[in-house]
Amino acid sequence: MKNAPPICVALSGGADSMAAALLLAESGQRVVGIHFSTGFEPQDGARPSLAAEALGIPLVCVDLSPAFRGQVILRFARAYARGETPNPCMACNRRIKFAALAAEAREQGAAALATGHYARLEQTPSGPALYKGADKTRDQSYFLALVRRRDLSFARFPLARHTKDQVRELTGTTRPFWSAWESPCPGKGTSWTRRETSWAGTRESTATPWGSAGVWAARTPGPGTCAPWKGRATGCSWAGRRTCMLPAWPCGT
């Protein structure tokens, strides 16, 4: 489908949106990541870029913070002040994600906008109808209930028939990654190069030993490195090299 219009995937950097993009790419679709800023993101903001890089797809970033503030935040605050119980996620899906962001996707020439929602669309004589996804424990059709039918016709939900466990397996959350230090155990206070390999490829970073009484250990990846894979890692101590287990770093919910 080289010459076919791409499908834009709303890419947050979390496991669900990455899985949606991966499923589409594996089906032969041209995939473009699209990320919108709300004005409330953490300052590093690196996760979407790292996710796109790991997936090998281009990424388009758009600033929807004025619309998000006016259509979601202020509406939420006013409703709350009136004693109501507003749902900002439903408002965001209707007014931002499947309206303003979908318009940006159309500007990119996209054939559809895909997201990592656990929901299902079925075509009916009167248009697309929204149903629960396969994973009843993660169903998100409720949060999409206010999206206009005409906007649903432009939407795609690749995770419709997948469970969260399948998504974790697909994105490598349960697959091992291996870290190896490319130099001998260094002296205390010096750094060395660490090479991390996972399903997404290989990434190099610099690590520095830490600890007290001459005991060093492998640090888990921090924000910006986004490595959600559990596995073993080789570390250093005064006694030489050793192996330890790395806990998962959550890239998404």
C-alpha positions, 0 to 999 in steps of 0.5 A, a space after each residue: 500500500 505504498 501509494 495509498 493515503 496514510 492512516 494517522 495514529 494519535 500517538 501519545 507514546 503509551 503502549 496502547 497507541 504504539 500497539 495500534 500503530 504497530 498493528 496497522 503497519 504490520 497489516 501493510 498500511 502506511 502509518 503516520 504518527 500524530 501527536 497533539 499538545 494540550 499545554 499540560 504535558 511534562 516538560 520533557 515531552 519526549 515519549 511520542 518522539 521516542 515511540 515514533 522512532 522505535 516504530 520507524 514512522 514519521 511523527 507530526 506534532 500539532 499544538 491544540 492547547 488553545 482549543 483544549 483549554 477552551 473546549 475541555 478545561 474551561 467547560 469542565 471548570 464551569 460545569 464543576 462550579 455549577 455542581 455538575 459532574 463533568 467528564 473531560 475525557 468524553 469532551 476531549 474525544 468529541 471536541 478535540 481528538 475526533 474533531 480538531 485532531 481529525 481535521 489535522 489528520 485530513 490536512 496530512 492527507 490521511 484516510 483515517 485517524 486511528 487511536 488506541 481505544 479499546 472499542 469497536 466500530 461496526 458498519 450499519 445502514 445508518 452509518 458506523 455504530 459504536 460497540 464494546 471492545 473484546 477486552 470487557 475489563 478495558 472497554 472505553 466505548 463509554 468515553 467515545 459515546 459523545 463522538 458524532 457519527 460523522 466523525 466516527 466514520 473517519 475513526 479506526 480502532 485497531 485494538 477492537 479485538 485485542 485484550 490488554 495482555 495481548 497489547 502488552 505482549 505485542 509492544 514487548 512489555 513482557 519481552 526481555 531487553 538486554 543491557 550490556 556495558 561496552 567497556 570493562 567495569 570502570 572506576 568509581 565515579 566514571 561513566 560507561 556506555 550502555 547498549 540496550 536492545 529490544 524488539 524496537 531496536 538498539 539504543 545506546 546511553 551513558 550510565 554512571 555507577 551509584 551506591 555506597 561502600 563501593 557497591 554499584 547497581 544497574 539503574 532502571 531506565 528513566 523518563 525519556 528512555 522509555 524502555 518498558 521491557 523487563 529483563 536482565 541487565 549486566 552491572 558492575 560492582 567492586 567484585 566485577 561484573 554481575 547480572 540483575 533483573 530490571 523492573 519494567 518502566 511503564 511507557 503507558 497504561 
